[in-house]
Amino acid sequence: MHFSQAVAIVQHQVGTIRGVQVLYSDTTSLETDLILNLSQDGIQLFFDPLCQRLKVIEVYNMKAVKLKYW
């Protein structure tokens, strides 16, 4: 998934997903990952700085994660 796709999904779910932060470095933007932090869900999505593709999904707060099974 590309960074732009993830942002579009978050924008589409604006009522459901709250507390979103985009973390990046002004000085080393091509060396450090883009991070989409979903603070209320306890999840961080790490994107490669050059190709902007998702490379890591980090769950840092399991109590905040709500799982659904279809």
N, C-alpha and C positions, 0 to 999 in steps of 0.2 A: 504494500500500500504506500502511496506517495503522501507526503505531508499535506498537500492540498486536498487530497481525498479525505484525510482524517479531519481536517478543519471543516470541510463541507458537511461531514457527518455530525460533528459537534454543533455546527450552526443549525442543522436541520432538527436536532434534538434539544434545542435551546431551553425548553421547559423542563426537560428531564435531567440533562447534564448541566450542573452548575459548578462554579468554582474552578474554571479552566484558566490556566496560565500558559503562555508560550515563553520558554526560557531559552535564551541564546546569548552569545558573546558578541559585543560590538567590536572588540579588538581582534579576536581570533575566530571569526565567523566561519572560516573554511577549515578549521582544525577541531572545533568542538561541536558536539552533537546539538541538534535542535531538540528540545524537550517539550512535549505537550503534557503538562501536569494537570491531572484531574484530581484535585486535592480532596474534594468531598467523596470521591470514590476510591481513594487510596491507590491510584494507578498513575504511572508515568510511562509515556511512550517516547522512545528514543529514536531519532531519525538521523541517518547519515548526513553530514553537512554538505557533501558535494552532490550526491544524486538524490537526496531528500527522500530516501526510501526507509520504511520502518525496519529497524534491526533488532530492537529489544523492547519487550513489554515487561515492566517491573511492577509487581504488586507489593506495595510497602505497608499496607494496612488491610489485613484480611477482614477485620471487623466491619470496615466500610464498604466492602465489595458485596454487591447483591447479585447473586447468580440466578439465572432463569433457565429452565430447561423446556424446550419446545417438543 
